[in-house]
Amino acid sequence: MSRARYSTRWDEENARPQCYGCNCMKQGQQYIFAKNLDKEAPGKADAMHVASLQTVKYMTHELEEMIENYKQKLKEI
C-alpha cells in the first residue's frame, strides 16, 4: 500500500526493498508487490488493503514509541 495510507504506513509487512526504478518510477508496482506478498502469505494482500482503508489517528506518545522502537531495531542491525 502507498505510504499515503496512514493506517498501513508503518506496517512492517508493507515494507519490502525495491530498486529505485520500481519504487519511484513505477510507483512501487503495487500489483506485482501484492502478488508476491500473497506468495509469502496467502490472503495477506487483501488483508493489507482492508487495513489500509481503516481510519487511524496516532497519539503523539504512540508515534514517539514507534520512533524509539525503530531506533532500537537499527542499533541491533
N, C-alpha and C positions, 0 to 999 in steps of 0.2 A: 504494500500500500504506500501511496505517496506520503512523504513526511508532512504534507499539508493536513493529513488526517491526524488530528491531535491525539485521539484515543489510542492509536497504534504507533505513534511517533517513536516511543522509547521501548516498544516491544522487541525483545531480543530475537524473537522468531521472525521479525520483519527486517532483520539486518543481515545482509549477506554481501560479500565482496563482489564488486564488478569493476570491469575496466572503465576508463573514462568514456570511451565511445558508447558502450552500452548504457552506462548510468546517466550520463549527461546528454549526449547527442541523441540517444534513442529513448529517453525518458524512463530508463530502467527496464525496458522490455517487460512490463508487468505481466503480460500473458505468459511469456516463457518462464518468468520467475515463479508464477503461480503453478504452472505445470511441474516444474522441478520441485517446488515445495510439497506438492501432493505426492511426488515420488518418495520423498522422505517420510511424510506422514499423511496418508490418505485423508482427505477432507479438511486439511489444515488451511488451504487457500480459501475455501468457503467460510470457515470459521474466522479467519483473519478479516475477510470482507465484512462479515456481520459485526465483528468487534469494531471495525473502523467507522461504522455508522452510528456507534453509540456516542452520546454526549458525555464528555468528561471534563471536569474542572478540578485541576490540581490545586491544592493549597500551597502556599509558599513553603511551608515546612516539608511537604511531601517532595517538592522539587529539590529542595536542599538535601534531603535524604538520598534522593536518586543521584545527585551530584557526588555526594560523599561515597556512595556505593560504587559508582563507576571510577572514581579516583582510586579507591582501594583495589578494584579489579585491575586497573592499569599498573599499579605498583606490583601486583602479583605476576604480571607478564614478564 
